[in-house]
Every structure is written in C-alpha cells, then in structure tokens.
Amino acid sequence: MTEHRPIKPPHGDDADRNDADRDRSSLLERASGAFGLSNLGAAPMPRSFDDVPMKRARPLRQSADETKPSPGPAEKPDPAPSPEPAQFDVSVEQPVEKAQLPIAAPQRPAPPAVIEGNANAIALSGEAVEIDFNRLRERGFIDPHGQSSALAEEFRIVKRQVLETMRGEASGLSRRILFTSPHQNEGKTFCSVNLALSLAAERDVEVVLIDADIANPSLKELFGLPERPGLMDVLSDDVLAVEELVLKTDIKGLWLLPPGRQGNHASEALASRRTGETFERLTAQAPNRIVLIDSPPALAASPAAELAKHVGQTILVARADRTGKSALEDAAQLLAACPDIKLVLNGANFSPSGRRFGSYYG
C-alpha cells in the first residue's frame, strides 16, 4: 500500500503560511507552490475584445464612411507575427478605389417628341382640286372668303381650345382629332368642316380633313370633289402612300382625303395596324399639320371606337333638344381610348348666360 505523506513546501511564498492554511489548500495548489507551476493557470481575462480582421469578398458598393479605416484601440498589443500580414491589410484596411465603384450616369432630359419646324416632314403631294364655294354658302358653312360672322366666331372659340391642347401636349397624337356623335344627323360633319375651315385660316398651318365615314360619306359631295382613290385604298394597299392621295384644295392650307372605294370590310380595315401607320405618317415631325377625321356615329357603327385609339383629341357633337344624356355617356364610354374628349353642343338657340358669339359683327 502506497504511503501518502504531506509535501513540505520550500522556503518561499508559502513559508509563512500557518498550518491551518496549509491544511485547507488543495494538493494541486501545494504542488504549484512547491514546484513553480503557477504559469500553467488560466490566462487573465482581457479588458477589451478587439475585432479580428477576417478575409471577405470586396463589396460592390461602399459608402464614403466605410472606405475610411476605423481607428484602433488606444492600447493595442503587438499582433503576433503572421507569415502573410499584407493579405489582411489589403482586404480590410485599404480603401476601395473610386474606379471600382459603379457611378450612375447623369440624367439627361428625354428628346422632344416633336421636332420644331418642318424638318424631315413628309410633304403632301396630291392632286389639286377646286372647291364649290357656292354649295358651302347655301348649306350654311363658314365662307372662307366672306366676312366674319357669328358662326365663324363660335368656331374660333372651339379652335382656340383645340390649339391650346395641341401646344400643351406637343405631340403628333394631339394633332389628330376625331369628330363623332352618338347618333346620326347630330351635326358631326357640319362641325368638322367648319373647324377645318377655321383652322386653315391660321398662318403656316396645314389641315388634312379625312372622310372616314365609309358607309355614309358626305365630304366628297359637299365639296364637289371628283371620284378619286382615298383612305380605303391606302389601307388595303401597302404600296400606296397617303401623302400622294390627299387632294390640295384652292383654300390655302386645306387638304382633303376622300373615303375611297367602298367595301364590305371597312370596319376591319380601320381596325388594322395600317390605320395607325397612315395617321402617324401624316403627323410625324410635322408640328404645323393637323389631321381631322370625320367618323361614323359612335353608337351606330364600330369604327369610331377603333379610330379613337389613334387620336389625341375627340370632339363629341351633341344636338340640342335631341341627344340624350344616356347616349352621351354610352358614346363617351366607347371612346374611352382617347385621352381627351371634348363636348360640342350643336343647334342651340337659347343660351342660359345670354352670350351670343359674333353678335358684334352683325
């Protein structure tokens, strides 16, 4: 049996201890004092914990504050020698170069939708025709060569509203204007012709009046035009150019496009892609050119709703004491593809405000 005897510590730190203290100390503590094993104890608790630099992927974007090296602690012990100290400095402390940061390009304004002037505009080169002015006077239209009248002043008011919208939008779409009404015999052709004559009186303005009422055309008979190809011929033949089929009238600034040949599929032709291309060709890069389209009634035929997709303004004509409110609402709903719908009251003999445009001229 092994004998265990208490180990007598040498003279040193434990020499002054009394017997009671030696009895309370453990065997390891007495061995540590006897053989100098105090350095094998636990490491002292550090006062602060410094972040250890780590290798990580370089960020794609880094703000200006992050590129500045963070200040180290006031008392930082010397780091242990490392075989590759430069690797930590490159990844952590070195700021990212400016060339590596994605720099957004400066925002530039979009180019204008309309080019000022008539640069690159497609010139109208159709046949010249003569207008029957006596027929216009007999049917109560504006006389282009006559004196100012109450009717002319009323359409000057309508004209200013249309021109103001065109100048505000400054696009080819706003220069294409559709004329329609809920039902027939409400005055859509009367208003489209008078507005075309009023717009043609403006300086440096070209007005193209298109007869798109294929089932019931009236512009050809009203102006006394000869039989010529027109809109339907352009839509059915991709080779024909619309600028060669418009007719130049003896009214300065007024051009006419007849309906063309009759067909059983006029609605399908007006709903085709060729229709938008034709209208765009007339107004492309031509800020002084205005296109007026006389279409069928909105509630009587489908072409008006299809043509509304290719215009920026629609003038919905209502006849006083005839057009109902529900008819106007239904027509406006069918024409909702157009962003701007204006209402013109035709045939009104009574004005609640007492205004009579043109009364100054007698």
Backbone torsions as a table, in degrees:
resi	resn	phi	psi	omega
1	MET	NA	133.3	-176.2
2	THR	-76.7	138.8	-178.5
3	GLU	-94.3	131.0	178.1
4	HIS	-107.9	117.8	178.1
5	ARG	-120.7	146.8	177.9
6	PRO	-63.7	137.8	-178.9
7	ILE	-84.5	130.4	179.4
8	LYS	-86.5	117.8	-179.6
9	PRO	-70.5	152.0	176.6
10	PRO	-72.9	172.4	178.7
11	HIS	-70.0	123.5	-178.5
12	GLY	-179.9	-135.3	-177.8
13	ASP	-66.8	-33.2	-176.6
14	ASP	-91.4	2.3	-176.9
15	ALA	-67.9	-31.2	-177.5
16	ASP	-87.3	-3.0	-180.0
17	ARG	-70.0	147.5	176.3
18	ASN	-86.0	172.1	-176.9
19	ASP	-65.7	-32.4	-179.3
20	ALA	-65.2	-40.5	179.6
21	ASP	-66.8	-38.5	-179.6
22	ARG	-67.2	-33.2	178.5
23	ASP	-69.4	-34.3	-179.4
24	ARG	-77.6	-21.3	-178.1
25	SER	-76.1	151.1	-178.8
26	SER	-80.0	169.2	179.8
27	LEU	-64.0	-39.1	179.7
28	LEU	-67.5	-38.8	179.0
29	GLU	-64.5	-42.4	178.7
30	ARG	-67.8	-34.4	177.0
31	ALA	-68.4	-37.6	178.1
32	SER	-62.9	-39.7	178.5
33	GLY	-71.9	-30.8	-177.5
34	ALA	-78.4	-38.8	-173.1
35	PHE	-112.1	8.9	177.1
36	GLY	68.9	48.9	-179.3
37	LEU	-101.0	19.7	-178.1
38	SER	-66.5	-25.8	-179.5
39	ASN	-73.2	-9.5	-179.7
40	LEU	-89.3	6.1	179.8
41	GLY	-76.1	-179.3	179.9
42	ALA	-67.1	146.9	179.4
43	ALA	-67.7	147.6	179.9
44	PRO	-65.4	147.7	178.3
45	MET	-67.7	124.8	179.6
46	PRO	-69.2	152.8	179.4
47	ARG	-76.4	-29.9	-179.8
48	SER	-141.9	154.1	179.6
49	PHE	-111.7	112.4	179.6
50	ASP	-89.8	143.3	177.6
51	ASP	-67.6	132.1	178.0
52	VAL	-86.0	124.6	-179.6
53	PRO	-63.1	136.0	-178.1
54	MET	-123.2	150.5	176.1
55	LYS	-80.5	129.2	177.0
56	ARG	-150.4	162.6	-178.6
57	ALA	-65.5	143.7	-179.6
58	ARG	-71.7	129.4	-178.4
59	PRO	-67.3	150.6	178.2
60	LEU	-69.3	-39.2	179.7
61	ARG	-125.1	140.6	-178.4
62	GLN	-144.6	125.3	-178.8
63	SER	-70.5	168.3	-177.5
64	ALA	-65.9	-33.1	-179.6
65	ASP	-70.4	-33.0	-178.0
66	GLU	-74.6	-24.7	179.8
67	THR	-72.9	-19.0	179.2
68	LYS	-77.7	133.9	178.6
69	PRO	-67.5	136.2	179.9
70	SER	-74.9	138.2	-179.7
71	PRO	-68.0	141.6	-179.1
72	GLY	-82.1	176.2	178.5
73	PRO	-69.1	161.5	-177.2
74	ALA	-64.1	-43.8	-179.6
75	GLU	-120.5	97.6	-178.3
76	LYS	-112.0	122.7	-179.7
77	PRO	-66.9	155.4	-179.7
78	ASP	-62.4	131.0	-179.7
79	PRO	-68.6	153.5	178.2
80	ALA	-66.0	144.3	-179.6
81	PRO	-60.4	134.0	-178.9
82	SER	-120.6	143.3	-179.7
83	PRO	-67.5	-24.1	-179.5
84	GLU	-134.4	72.6	-178.8
85	PRO	-70.7	-23.9	-175.9
86	ALA	-70.3	-22.9	-177.7
87	GLN	-66.3	-36.2	179.4
88	PHE	-72.8	-36.0	-178.3
89	ASP	-67.5	-37.1	-178.1
90	VAL	-68.7	-39.2	-173.3
91	SER	-83.8	-28.3	-171.8
92	VAL	-109.4	-50.1	-169.6
93	GLU	-88.9	-29.3	-175.2
94	GLN	-73.9	127.4	179.4
95	PRO	-70.4	152.1	179.8
96	VAL	-74.5	136.0	-179.8
97	GLU	-68.8	153.0	-178.1
98	LYS	-67.0	-29.1	-177.5
99	ALA	-68.2	-20.9	-178.9
100	GLN	-85.6	-12.4	-179.4
101	LEU	-83.6	133.6	176.6
102	PRO	-70.2	115.2	-178.3
103	ILE	-99.6	124.6	179.9
104	ALA	-71.2	138.8	178.6
105	ALA	-71.1	146.4	179.9
106	PRO	-63.1	140.2	-179.6
107	GLN	-73.3	126.1	178.1
108	ARG	-111.4	143.0	178.7
109	PRO	-64.7	145.9	179.7
110	ALA	-66.8	147.8	179.3
111	PRO	-64.0	149.4	-178.7
112	PRO	-63.2	144.9	-179.3
113	ALA	-71.3	-24.3	-178.2
114	VAL	-121.7	129.2	177.4
115	ILE	-86.0	127.5	-179.5
116	GLU	-64.0	142.6	-179.1
117	GLY	86.2	-171.2	-178.5
118	ASN	-108.0	30.8	-179.4
119	ALA	-65.2	129.4	177.2
120	ASN	61.7	15.4	176.5
121	ALA	-74.5	144.7	179.4
122	ILE	-77.6	119.5	-177.5
123	ALA	-75.9	140.9	176.2
124	LEU	-81.6	127.8	-172.8
125	SER	-134.5	36.1	-178.8
126	GLY	-81.3	-178.9	-178.4
127	GLU	-74.0	145.4	178.5
128	ALA	-88.1	135.0	179.7
129	VAL	-132.5	163.6	178.4
130	GLU	-106.6	144.7	-177.6
131	ILE	-97.9	141.5	175.3
132	ASP	-86.2	93.0	-176.5
133	PHE	-68.8	-32.4	179.5
134	ASN	-62.5	-37.5	178.8
135	ARG	-66.3	-37.8	177.0
136	LEU	-63.5	-42.4	-179.5
137	ARG	-66.7	-41.4	-178.0
138	GLU	-64.8	-28.8	-177.1
139	ARG	-96.7	8.9	171.6
140	GLY	82.3	20.8	177.5
141	PHE	-86.0	169.5	178.1
142	ILE	-65.0	135.0	177.0
143	ASP	-88.3	111.2	-177.3
144	PRO	-60.1	-28.9	-177.5
145	HIS	-106.2	6.6	-178.7
146	GLY	-93.8	-174.4	179.9
147	GLN	-81.8	166.9	178.4
148	SER	-65.5	143.2	-177.7
149	SER	-136.7	172.8	178.6
150	ALA	-63.2	-37.5	178.8
151	LEU	-65.2	-41.4	179.1
152	ALA	-63.6	-38.2	179.3
153	GLU	-69.0	-36.2	178.4
154	GLU	-64.1	-41.5	179.6
155	PHE	-77.7	-18.3	170.4
156	ARG	-66.3	-35.5	176.6
157	ILE	-64.6	-44.8	178.0
158	VAL	-64.6	-39.6	-178.5
159	LYS	-62.2	-41.7	-178.1
160	ARG	-64.3	-36.4	177.8
161	GLN	-66.5	-39.9	179.3
162	VAL	-67.9	-44.5	179.7
163	LEU	-65.4	-35.7	178.9
164	GLU	-64.0	-40.5	177.0
165	THR	-66.1	-39.8	179.1
166	MET	-62.7	-44.1	-179.1
167	ARG	-71.0	-30.6	177.9
168	GLY	-72.0	-39.8	-179.9
169	GLU	-79.6	-39.2	178.6
170	ALA	53.6	51.2	178.7
171	SER	-141.7	160.3	177.8
172	GLY	-65.2	-30.1	179.5
173	LEU	-65.5	-39.0	-179.0
174	SER	-70.4	-16.4	178.4
175	ARG	-90.9	5.2	174.0
176	ARG	-108.9	119.3	-170.6
177	ILE	-122.9	129.8	-179.5
178	LEU	-102.8	135.4	174.5
179	PHE	-111.8	128.3	177.0
180	THR	-156.5	176.5	178.6
181	SER	-149.0	163.2	178.8
182	PRO	-63.1	-46.4	-178.5
183	HIS	-127.5	174.7	178.7
184	GLN	-78.3	164.5	179.6
185	ASN	61.1	34.4	176.3
186	GLU	-110.7	-1.2	171.3
187	GLY	101.1	22.1	-179.6
188	LYS	-68.7	-41.3	178.7
189	THR	-69.6	-37.8	176.8
190	PHE	-59.0	-43.0	-178.8
191	CYS	-74.1	-37.8	-178.9
192	SER	-66.9	-40.2	179.3
193	VAL	-68.1	-45.0	-179.2
194	ASN	-64.9	-38.1	177.4
195	LEU	-69.0	-36.2	176.7
196	ALA	-63.4	-41.8	178.0
197	LEU	-66.6	-36.2	179.5
198	SER	-71.0	-40.1	178.5
199	LEU	-68.8	-34.6	179.8
200	ALA	-65.3	-21.4	178.2
201	ALA	-74.7	-13.2	176.7
202	GLU	-69.1	152.0	179.9
203	ARG	-75.8	139.4	175.1
204	ASP	55.3	45.2	179.3
205	VAL	-128.1	135.0	173.1
206	GLU	-109.2	128.2	-179.1
207	VAL	-117.0	124.6	176.9
208	VAL	-112.3	114.0	179.4
209	LEU	-100.3	119.1	-175.1
210	ILE	-109.5	131.2	175.6
211	ASP	-93.5	98.8	-179.9
212	ALA	-101.1	8.0	176.1
213	ASP	-87.8	81.0	-171.7
214	ILE	-66.8	-37.8	-177.1
215	ALA	-71.2	-31.5	-178.2
216	ASN	-139.0	67.9	-178.2
217	PRO	-70.7	145.2	-178.3
218	SER	-135.1	-17.9	-177.3
219	LEU	-68.3	-35.9	-178.9
220	LYS	-64.0	-43.2	179.5
221	GLU	-73.3	-34.5	-178.0
222	LEU	-67.2	-44.2	-179.0
223	PHE	-88.4	-6.0	-179.7
224	GLY	69.9	44.8	-176.1
225	LEU	-86.3	151.0	175.7
226	PRO	-75.5	168.3	179.3
227	GLU	-74.3	114.1	-177.0
228	ARG	-140.1	154.5	174.1
229	PRO	-65.1	154.4	-175.4
230	GLY	-149.7	-136.9	-171.1
231	LEU	-61.3	-48.1	-177.2
232	MET	-64.5	-30.8	177.3
233	ASP	-68.1	-38.7	178.5
234	VAL	-67.2	-39.7	-177.9
235	LEU	-71.5	-26.6	-178.1
236	SER	-93.7	-12.0	-177.8
237	ASP	-130.3	113.2	-178.9
238	ASP	-71.2	-15.0	-178.7
239	VAL	-78.9	-31.5	-177.2
240	LEU	-70.7	142.4	176.9
241	ALA	-106.7	131.8	-174.8
242	VAL	-65.9	-32.2	-178.1
243	GLU	-67.5	-15.4	178.3
244	GLU	-91.5	-11.4	-178.0
245	LEU	-103.9	-13.6	176.7
246	VAL	-68.8	143.9	-175.7
247	LEU	-102.2	129.3	178.6
248	LYS	-85.4	119.5	-179.1
249	THR	-89.4	168.7	176.1
250	ASP	-83.7	10.4	168.9
251	ILE	-95.6	119.9	-174.7
252	LYS	-58.9	126.2	176.6
253	GLY	87.4	1.3	-177.2
254	LEU	-112.0	126.2	176.8
255	TRP	-123.5	147.8	-178.3
256	LEU	-126.0	140.6	173.9
257	LEU	-120.5	109.4	-178.5
258	PRO	-68.8	168.1	-177.6
259	PRO	-69.5	-28.2	-178.0
260	GLY	88.9	-163.1	-174.9
261	ARG	-70.4	150.8	179.1
262	GLN	-81.3	154.4	179.9
263	GLY	-159.2	163.8	-179.9
264	ASN	-86.9	-9.4	-176.8
265	HIS	-121.7	44.1	-179.9
266	ALA	-67.7	-38.7	-179.7
267	SER	-64.4	-41.7	178.5
268	GLU	-66.1	-36.4	178.9
269	ALA	-67.4	-39.6	178.7
270	LEU	-70.8	-22.0	178.7
271	ALA	-90.8	3.9	-177.0
272	SER	-85.0	168.6	177.9
273	ARG	-64.6	-28.1	-178.3
274	ARG	-62.4	-29.4	179.8
275	THR	-64.1	-48.2	178.4
276	GLY	-62.5	-38.7	178.4
277	GLU	-65.1	-37.4	179.7
278	THR	-65.9	-46.3	179.3
279	PHE	-66.9	-38.2	179.1
280	GLU	-65.5	-34.5	179.6
281	ARG	-65.9	-30.6	-179.5
282	LEU	-76.3	-31.4	-174.4
283	THR	-108.4	-2.8	-177.0
284	ALA	-63.8	121.6	175.1
285	GLN	55.2	33.6	177.6
286	ALA	-129.6	79.3	-174.4
287	PRO	-66.9	-14.3	-179.2
288	ASN	-100.7	11.8	-178.6
289	ARG	-111.5	129.8	-178.7
290	ILE	-120.1	134.1	-178.6
291	VAL	-113.5	122.0	175.4
292	LEU	-109.5	133.6	-175.6
293	ILE	-121.5	118.3	176.5
294	ASP	-93.4	108.4	-172.7
295	SER	-108.1	171.2	175.3
296	PRO	-68.6	165.6	175.5
297	PRO	-58.9	144.2	-173.7
298	ALA	-67.6	-37.0	-177.8
299	LEU	-91.6	-1.4	-179.0
300	ALA	-105.1	-23.6	-178.3
301	ALA	-150.5	159.8	-176.2
302	SER	-84.8	-19.2	-175.9
303	PRO	-59.0	-30.4	-177.9
304	ALA	-61.7	-41.3	179.1
305	ALA	-66.8	-33.9	177.8
306	GLU	-73.3	-39.5	179.5
307	LEU	-69.0	-25.6	179.0
308	ALA	-63.3	-20.3	179.4
309	LYS	-74.5	-15.2	-174.1
310	HIS	-112.5	11.4	-178.4
311	VAL	-125.6	159.8	177.3
312	GLY	-101.9	-14.8	177.9
313	GLN	-139.3	142.9	175.5
314	THR	-130.1	129.8	176.3
315	ILE	-106.3	111.5	-179.6
316	LEU	-96.1	115.4	-174.5
317	VAL	-94.0	128.7	176.2
318	ALA	-118.5	139.7	-179.6
319	ARG	-95.3	127.6	-179.5
320	ALA	-60.9	139.0	178.0
321	ASP	63.2	16.7	178.8
322	ARG	-135.7	-47.5	-177.7
323	THR	-77.0	128.0	179.8
324	GLY	-86.9	160.4	-179.2
325	LYS	-65.2	-42.6	-179.5
326	SER	-64.5	-33.9	177.6
327	ALA	-66.6	-39.8	177.0
328	LEU	-64.1	-41.7	-179.9
329	GLU	-65.2	-41.4	179.1
330	ASP	-66.5	-40.4	179.0
331	ALA	-65.7	-41.7	178.8
332	ALA	-63.6	-34.5	178.7
333	GLN	-68.1	-38.1	178.2
334	LEU	-69.2	-27.8	-178.6
335	LEU	-95.4	17.1	-174.2
336	ALA	-64.7	-14.4	177.4
337	ALA	-66.5	-23.2	177.1
338	CYS	-82.3	132.8	-176.7
339	PRO	-74.4	-16.8	-175.0
340	ASP	-138.4	111.7	179.4
341	ILE	-114.9	122.7	178.7
342	LYS	-109.1	151.9	-178.0
343	LEU	-115.6	128.9	177.2
344	VAL	-119.7	126.3	178.1
345	LEU	-93.0	119.4	-175.9
346	ASN	-108.6	144.2	175.1
347	GLY	74.6	26.8	-179.8
348	ALA	-86.8	126.2	177.9
349	ASN	-100.3	-11.9	-177.8
350	PHE	-125.5	133.5	177.4
351	SER	-116.2	120.0	-179.5
352	PRO	-60.1	-31.1	-179.0
353	SER	-85.3	-8.7	-178.4
354	GLY	80.1	10.6	-178.3
355	ARG	-80.4	138.6	175.5
356	ARG	-133.6	95.9	179.8
357	PHE	-65.9	134.8	176.8
358	GLY	89.5	-0.8	-179.6
359	SER	-67.5	-20.1	178.9
360	TYR	-64.4	-30.8	-178.6
361	TYR	-89.7	1.3	178.4
362	GLY	75.9	NA	NA
